[in-house]
Amino acid sequence: MMGSEQDILLGFAQQGLWTAALASAPLLVSVLVVGLVVGLFQAVTSINEATLSFVPKLIVIAVVLAVFGAAILGVIADFAREMFARIPDMLN
């Protein structure tokens, strides 16, 4: 494989990782915050119930997807469009 092809493939991989980070960040950050709050609440009240940590996270994921779902899908679609547009560059 030539150097320019390796550079193009590394660019694809880098952009793919960045897109994955952007797409997953709203979900991961919100679930992390809810997990910390629920964990702190459980530690303070000594309530160890598994559903107490699961249900709020599930609700937050649904809300975040409802609010940011279109933006997340837009980021992924833009990435896919750009990758398909670069296919002819790989063939040259």
N, CA, C and O atoms as a GROMACS GRO file, in nm:
protein
  368
    1MET      N    1   0.084  -0.116   0.000
    1MET     CA    2   0.000   0.000   0.000
    1MET      C    3   0.090   0.124   0.000
    1MET      O    4   0.192   0.128   0.069
    2MET      N    5   0.053   0.221  -0.075
    2MET     CA    6   0.134   0.342  -0.086
    2MET      C    7   0.104   0.435   0.032
    2MET      O    8   0.005   0.419   0.103
    3GLY      N    9   0.192   0.533   0.050
    3GLY     CA   10   0.181   0.625   0.162
    3GLY      C   11   0.052   0.706   0.160
    3GLY      O   12  -0.009   0.726   0.265
    4SER      N   13   0.010   0.753   0.044
    4SER     CA   14  -0.110   0.836   0.038
    4SER      C   15  -0.235   0.755   0.072
    4SER      O   16  -0.329   0.807   0.133
    5GLU      N   17  -0.237   0.627   0.032
    5GLU     CA   18  -0.351   0.542   0.066
    5GLU      C   19  -0.358   0.518   0.217
    5GLU      O   20  -0.466   0.515   0.275
    6GLN      N   21  -0.241   0.502   0.278
    6GLN     CA   22  -0.239   0.485   0.424
    6GLN      C   23  -0.287   0.612   0.493
    6GLN      O   24  -0.358   0.605   0.593
    7ASP      N   25  -0.248   0.728   0.440
    7ASP     CA   26  -0.292   0.854   0.499
    7ASP      C   27  -0.444   0.869   0.488
    7ASP      O   28  -0.509   0.915   0.582
    8ILE      N   29  -0.499   0.828   0.373
    8ILE     CA   30  -0.643   0.838   0.354
    8ILE      C   31  -0.716   0.744   0.451
    8ILE      O   32  -0.815   0.782   0.512
    9LEU      N   33  -0.665   0.622   0.466
    9LEU     CA   34  -0.729   0.526   0.557
    9LEU      C   35  -0.716   0.570   0.702
    9LEU      O   36  -0.810   0.552   0.781
   10LEU      N   37  -0.603   0.627   0.738
   10LEU     CA   38  -0.588   0.679   0.875
   10LEU      C   39  -0.683   0.796   0.898
   10LEU      O   40  -0.737   0.813   1.008
   11GLY      N   41  -0.702   0.878   0.796
   11GLY     CA   42  -0.799   0.987   0.806
   11GLY      C   43  -0.941   0.936   0.824
   11GLY      O   44  -1.018   0.990   0.903
   12PHE      N   45  -0.975   0.829   0.751
   12PHE     CA   46  -1.106   0.766   0.768
   12PHE      C   47  -1.124   0.717   0.911
   12PHE      O   48  -1.227   0.742   0.974
   13ALA      N   49  -1.023   0.648   0.961
   13ALA     CA   50  -1.032   0.593   1.096
   13ALA      C   51  -1.043   0.704   1.200
   13ALA      O   52  -1.122   0.694   1.294
   14GLN      N   53  -0.963   0.808   1.183
   14GLN     CA   54  -0.967   0.919   1.278
   14GLN      C   55  -1.103   0.988   1.276
   14GLN      O   56  -1.159   1.020   1.381
   15GLN      N   57  -1.156   1.010   1.157
   15GLN     CA   58  -1.286   1.074   1.147
   15GLN      C   59  -1.397   0.984   1.201
   15GLN      O   60  -1.494   1.032   1.260
   16GLY      N   61  -1.383   0.853   1.181
   16GLY     CA   62  -1.480   0.760   1.235
   16GLY      C   63  -1.481   0.759   1.387
   16GLY      O   64  -1.588   0.755   1.448
   17LEU      N   65  -1.364   0.762   1.447
   17LEU     CA   66  -1.356   0.766   1.594
   17LEU      C   67  -1.413   0.897   1.648
   17LEU      O   68  -1.483   0.898   1.750
   18TRP      N   69  -1.383   1.007   1.580
   18TRP     CA   70  -1.435   1.137   1.624
   18TRP      C   71  -1.587   1.140   1.612
   18TRP      O   72  -1.655   1.193   1.700
   19THR      N   73  -1.640   1.084   1.504
   19THR     CA   74  -1.785   1.079   1.485
   19THR      C   75  -1.850   0.993   1.593
   19THR      O   76  -1.955   1.029   1.646
   20ALA      N   77  -1.789   0.880   1.625
   20ALA     CA   78  -1.842   0.794   1.731
   20ALA      C   79  -1.842   0.866   1.866
   20ALA      O   80  -1.936   0.852   1.943
   21ALA      N   81  -1.738   0.943   1.893
   21ALA     CA   82  -1.732   1.018   2.018
   21ALA      C   83  -1.840   1.126   2.023
   21ALA      O   84  -1.905   1.145   2.125
   22LEU      N   85  -1.859   1.197   1.911
   22LEU     CA   86  -1.962   1.301   1.907
   22LEU      C   87  -2.102   1.242   1.918
   22LEU      O   88  -2.189   1.301   1.983
   23ALA      N   89  -2.124   1.128   1.856
   23ALA     CA   90  -2.257   1.067   1.858
   23ALA      C   91  -2.291   1.009   1.995
   23ALA      O   92  -2.407   1.012   2.036
   24SER      N   93  -2.193   0.958   2.065
   24SER     CA   94  -2.221   0.894   2.193
   24SER      C   95  -2.208   0.987   2.313
   24SER      O   96  -2.254   0.954   2.422
   25ALA      N   97  -2.146   1.102   2.296
   25ALA     CA   98  -2.120   1.192   2.409
   25ALA      C   99  -2.247   1.236   2.484
   25ALA      O  100  -2.248   1.229   2.607
   26PRO      N  101  -2.353   1.279   2.415
   26PRO     CA  102  -2.471   1.322   2.494
   26PRO      C  103  -2.528   1.210   2.581
   26PRO      O  104  -2.568   1.235   2.695
   27LEU      N  105  -2.532   1.089   2.529
   27LEU     CA  106  -2.585   0.977   2.607
   27LEU      C  107  -2.493   0.942   2.723
   27LEU      O  108  -2.538   0.925   2.836
   28LEU      N  109  -2.365   0.931   2.694
   28LEU     CA  110  -2.271   0.889   2.798
   28LEU      C  111  -2.260   0.991   2.911
   28LEU      O  112  -2.257   0.954   3.028
   29VAL      N  113  -2.255   1.118   2.876
   29VAL     CA  114  -2.240   1.222   2.979
   29VAL      C  115  -2.365   1.228   3.066
   29VAL      O  116  -2.355   1.237   3.189
   30SER      N  117  -2.482   1.223   3.004
   30SER     CA  118  -2.605   1.232   3.084
   30SER      C  119  -2.622   1.110   3.174
   30SER      O  120  -2.663   1.125   3.290
   31VAL      N  121  -2.592   0.991   3.125
   31VAL     CA  122  -2.603   0.871   3.208
   31VAL      C  123  -2.498   0.872   3.319
   31VAL      O  124  -2.525   0.825   3.430
   32LEU      N  125  -2.380   0.925   3.290
   32LEU     CA  126  -2.278   0.936   3.394
   32LEU      C  127  -2.324   1.027   3.506
   32LEU      O  128  -2.309   0.994   3.624
   33VAL      N  129  -2.380   1.141   3.471
   33VAL     CA  130  -2.427   1.236   3.574
   33VAL      C  131  -2.539   1.174   3.656
   33VAL      O  132  -2.539   1.184   3.779
   34VAL      N  133  -2.635   1.110   3.590
   34VAL     CA  134  -2.746   1.047   3.663
   34VAL      C  135  -2.693   0.934   3.750
   34VAL      O  136  -2.739   0.918   3.863
   35GLY      N  137  -2.599   0.856   3.701
   35GLY     CA  138  -2.542   0.749   3.781
   35GLY      C  139  -2.472   0.800   3.905
   35GLY      O  140  -2.483   0.741   4.012
   36LEU      N  141  -2.400   0.911   3.891
   36LEU     CA  142  -2.334   0.970   4.008
   36LEU      C  143  -2.434   1.022   4.109
   36LEU      O  144  -2.417   1.002   4.229
   37VAL      N  145  -2.539   1.088   4.062
   37VAL     CA  146  -2.641   1.142   4.153
   37VAL      C  147  -2.714   1.029   4.224
   37VAL      O  148  -2.734   1.034   4.346
   38VAL      N  149  -2.753   0.927   4.150
   38VAL     CA  150  -2.824   0.813   4.211
   38VAL      C  151  -2.731   0.738   4.307
   38VAL      O  152  -2.774   0.696   4.414
   39GLY      N  153  -2.607   0.721   4.268
   39GLY     CA  154  -2.512   0.654   4.357
   39GLY      C  155  -2.490   0.731   4.485
   39GLY      O  156  -2.482   0.672   4.592
   40LEU      N  157  -2.481   0.862   4.476
   40LEU     CA  158  -2.468   0.946   4.595
   40LEU      C  159  -2.592   0.935   4.682
   40LEU      O  160  -2.583   0.925   4.804
   41PHE      N  161  -2.709   0.938   4.618
   41PHE     CA  162  -2.834   0.922   4.693
   41PHE      C  163  -2.841   0.788   4.763
   41PHE      O  164  -2.883   0.780   4.878
   42GLN      N  165  -2.800   0.682   4.695
   42GLN     CA  166  -2.801   0.549   4.756
   42GLN      C  167  -2.702   0.539   4.871
   42GLN      O  168  -2.729   0.473   4.972
   43ALA      N  169  -2.588   0.604   4.857
   43ALA     CA  170  -2.488   0.601   4.965
   43ALA      C  171  -2.537   0.678   5.087
   43ALA      O  172  -2.514   0.635   5.201
   44VAL      N  173  -2.604   0.790   5.064
   44VAL     CA  174  -2.652   0.871   5.176
   44VAL      C  175  -2.767   0.802   5.248
   44VAL      O  176  -2.774   0.806   5.371
   45THR      N  177  -2.857   0.740   5.173
   45THR     CA  178  -2.976   0.680   5.235
   45THR      C  179  -2.960   0.532   5.266
   45THR      O  180  -3.050   0.472   5.324
   46SER      N  181  -2.850   0.472   5.228
   46SER     CA  182  -2.823   0.328   5.246
   46SER      C  183  -2.928   0.239   5.180
   46SER      O  184  -2.958   0.130   5.228
   47ILE      N  185  -2.983   0.287   5.070
   47ILE     CA  186  -3.078   0.208   4.992
   47ILE      C  187  -3.001   0.141   4.879
   47ILE      O  188  -2.944   0.209   4.794
   48ASN      N  189  -2.998   0.009   4.879
   48ASN     CA  190  -2.929  -0.065   4.774
   48ASN      C  191  -3.031  -0.140   4.690
   48ASN      O  192  -3.049  -0.261   4.706
   49GLU      N  193  -3.095  -0.071   4.602
   49GLU     CA  194  -3.194  -0.130   4.513
   49GLU      C  195  -3.144  -0.113   4.370
   49GLU      O  196  -3.116  -0.001   4.326
   50ALA      N  197  -3.134  -0.224   4.297
   50ALA     CA  198  -3.078  -0.219   4.162
   50ALA      C  199  -3.167  -0.138   4.068
   50ALA      O  200  -3.116  -0.068   3.980
   51THR      N  201  -3.298  -0.147   4.084
   51THR     CA  202  -3.387  -0.074   3.994
   51THR      C  203  -3.380   0.076   4.017
   51THR      O  204  -3.412   0.154   3.928
   52LEU      N  205  -3.339   0.116   4.136
   52LEU     CA  206  -3.327   0.259   4.165
   52LEU      C  207  -3.220   0.324   4.078
   52LEU      O  208  -3.230   0.442   4.047
   53SER      N  209  -3.118   0.250   4.040
   53SER     CA  210  -3.016   0.307   3.953
   53SER      C  211  -3.046   0.283   3.806
   53SER      O  212  -2.999   0.358   3.721
   54PHE      N  213  -3.123   0.179   3.775
   54PHE     CA  214  -3.148   0.144   3.636
   54PHE      C  215  -3.259   0.229   3.573
   54PHE      O  216  -3.243   0.278   3.462
   55VAL      N  217  -3.369   0.246   3.643
   55VAL     CA  218  -3.485   0.316   3.587
   55VAL      C  219  -3.454   0.462   3.555
   55VAL      O  220  -3.489   0.508   3.446
   56PRO      N  221  -3.391   0.538   3.645
   56PRO     CA  222  -3.360   0.678   3.608
   56PRO      C  223  -3.267   0.688   3.486
   56PRO      O  224  -3.283   0.778   3.404
   57LYS      N  225  -3.171   0.598   3.475
   57LYS     CA  226  -3.082   0.598   3.359
   57LYS      C  227  -3.160   0.570   3.231
   57LYS      O  228  -3.135   0.633   3.128
   58LEU      N  229  -3.252   0.478   3.238
   58LEU     CA  230  -3.335   0.445   3.123
   58LEU      C  231  -3.421   0.564   3.082
   58LEU      O  232  -3.435   0.592   2.963
   59ILE      N  233  -3.477   0.632   3.178
   59ILE     CA  234  -3.558   0.750   3.149
   59ILE      C  235  -3.474   0.861   3.088
   59ILE      O  236  -3.515   0.926   2.992
   60VAL      N  237  -3.354   0.882   3.143
   60VAL     CA  238  -3.266   0.986   3.090
   60VAL      C  239  -3.222   0.954   2.948
   60VAL      O  240  -3.215   1.043   2.864
   61ILE      N  241  -3.194   0.827   2.919
   61ILE     CA  242  -3.156   0.789   2.783
   61ILE      C  243  -3.270   0.819   2.687
   61ILE      O  244  -3.247   0.869   2.577
   62ALA      N  245  -3.394   0.789   2.726
   62ALA     CA  246  -3.508   0.818   2.640
   62ALA      C  247  -3.524   0.967   2.616
   62ALA      O  248  -3.550   1.009   2.503
   63VAL      N  249  -3.507   1.047   2.720
   63VAL     CA  250  -3.520   1.192   2.705
   63VAL      C  251  -3.408   1.248   2.618
   63VAL      O  252  -3.432   1.331   2.530
   64VAL      N  253  -3.286   1.204   2.642
   64VAL     CA  254  -3.172   1.254   2.563
   64VAL      C  255  -3.187   1.215   2.417
   64VAL      O  256  -3.159   1.296   2.328
   65LEU      N  257  -3.232   1.094   2.390
   65LEU     CA  258  -3.254   1.053   2.250
   65LEU      C  259  -3.365   1.134   2.186
   65LEU      O  260  -3.358   1.166   2.068
   66ALA      N  261  -3.469   1.167   2.263
   66ALA     CA  262  -3.578   1.248   2.209
   66ALA      C  263  -3.530   1.390   2.177
   66ALA      O  264  -3.572   1.449   2.078
   67VAL      N  265  -3.442   1.443   2.261
   67VAL     CA  266  -3.396   1.581   2.242
   67VAL      C  267  -3.283   1.588   2.139
   67VAL      O  268  -3.285   1.673   2.050
   68PHE      N  269  -3.184   1.500   2.151
   68PHE     CA  270  -3.065   1.507   2.067
   68PHE      C  271  -3.061   1.402   1.956
   68PHE      O  272  -2.962   1.395   1.882
   69GLY      N  273  -3.164   1.320   1.944
   69GLY     CA  274  -3.162   1.212   1.846
   69GLY      C  275  -3.141   1.259   1.703
   69GLY      O  276  -3.064   1.198   1.629
   70ALA      N  277  -3.207   1.366   1.665
   70ALA     CA  278  -3.193   1.417   1.528
   70ALA      C  279  -3.051   1.468   1.503
   70ALA      O  280  -2.995   1.447   1.395
   71ALA      N  281  -2.992   1.534   1.601
   71ALA     CA  282  -2.856   1.584   1.585
   71ALA      C  283  -2.756   1.469   1.578
   71ALA      O  284  -2.662   1.474   1.499
   72ILE      N  285  -2.776   1.367   1.660
   72ILE     CA  286  -2.688   1.251   1.658
   72ILE      C  287  -2.697   1.181   1.522
   72ILE      O  288  -2.596   1.145   1.463
   73LEU      N  289  -2.820   1.163   1.475
   73LEU     CA  290  -2.839   1.099   1.345
   73LEU      C  291  -2.780   1.184   1.233
   73LEU      O  292  -2.727   1.130   1.136
   74GLY      N  293  -2.788   1.316   1.246
   74GLY     CA  294  -2.728   1.405   1.148
   74GLY      C  295  -2.577   1.392   1.141
   74GLY      O  296  -2.519   1.393   1.033
   75VAL      N  297  -2.513   1.380   1.257
   75VAL     CA  298  -2.368   1.363   1.262
   75VAL      C  299  -2.328   1.232   1.193
   75VAL      O  300  -2.232   1.228   1.116
   76ILE      N  301  -2.402   1.126   1.222
   76ILE     CA  302  -2.371   0.996   1.162
   76ILE      C  303  -2.397   0.998   1.012
   76ILE      O  304  -2.319   0.942   0.935
   77ALA      N  305  -2.506   1.062   0.970
   77ALA     CA  306  -2.538   1.070   0.827
   77ALA      C  307  -2.434   1.153   0.752
   77ALA      O  308  -2.396   1.118   0.640
   78ASP      N  309  -2.389   1.262   0.812
   78ASP     CA  310  -2.284   1.344   0.748
   78ASP      C  311  -2.156   1.264   0.730
   78ASP      O  312  -2.090   1.273   0.627
   79PHE      N  313  -2.122   1.186   0.831
   79PHE     CA  314  -2.003   1.102   0.822
   79PHE      C  315  -2.018   1.000   0.709
   79PHE      O  316  -1.926   0.981   0.630
   80ALA      N  317  -2.133   0.935   0.702
   80ALA     CA  318  -2.155   0.835   0.597
   80ALA      C  319  -2.151   0.899   0.458
   80ALA      O  320  -2.092   0.844   0.366
   81ARG      N  321  -2.214   1.016   0.445
   81ARG     CA  322  -2.212   1.087   0.316
   81ARG      C  323  -2.070   1.120   0.274
   81ARG      O  324  -2.033   1.102   0.158
   82GLU      N  325  -1.991   1.168   0.368
   82GLU     CA  326  -1.854   1.205   0.336
   82GLU      C  327  -1.769   1.083   0.300
   82GLU      O  328  -1.685   1.089   0.210
   83MET      N  329  -1.791   0.973   0.370
   83MET     CA  330  -1.716   0.851   0.338
   83MET      C  331  -1.751   0.800   0.198
   83MET      O  332  -1.663   0.759   0.123
   84PHE      N  333  -1.879   0.803   0.163
   84PHE     CA  334  -1.918   0.759   0.030
   84PHE      C  335  -1.866   0.854  -0.078
   84PHE      O  336  -1.834   0.810  -0.188
   85ALA      N  337  -1.858   0.982  -0.046
   85ALA     CA  338  -1.805   1.079  -0.142
   85ALA      C  339  -1.656   1.060  -0.164
   85ALA      O  340  -1.605   1.096  -0.270
   86ARG      N  341  -1.585   1.005  -0.066
   86ARG     CA  342  -1.441   0.984  -0.079
   86ARG      C  343  -1.403   0.853  -0.147
   86ARG      O  344  -1.285   0.830  -0.173
   87ILE      N  345  -1.499   0.768  -0.175
   87ILE     CA  346  -1.467   0.639  -0.239
   87ILE      C  347  -1.396   0.659  -0.372
   87ILE      O  348  -1.298   0.588  -0.397
   88PRO      N  349  -1.436   0.750  -0.458
   88PRO     CA  350  -1.362   0.768  -0.585
   88PRO      C  351  -1.216   0.808  -0.564
   88PRO      O  352  -1.130   0.773  -0.644
   89ASP      N  353  -1.188   0.881  -0.457
   89ASP     CA  354  -1.048   0.918  -0.429
   89ASP      C  355  -0.962   0.795  -0.399
   89ASP      O  356  -0.843   0.792  -0.429
   90MET      N  357  -1.025   0.695  -0.339
   90MET     CA  358  -0.951   0.572  -0.308
   90MET      C  359  -0.920   0.490  -0.434
   90MET      O  360  -0.822   0.415  -0.436
   91LEU      N  361  -1.002   0.505  -0.536
   91LEU     CA  362  -0.985   0.424  -0.656
   91LEU      C  363  -0.876   0.479  -0.749
   91LEU      O  364  -0.827   0.407  -0.836
   92ASN      N  365  -0.840   0.602  -0.731
   92ASN     CA  366  -0.737   0.664  -0.819
   92ASN      C  367  -0.598   0.629  -0.776
   92ASN      O  368  -0.502   0.673  -0.838
   0.00000   0.00000   0.00000
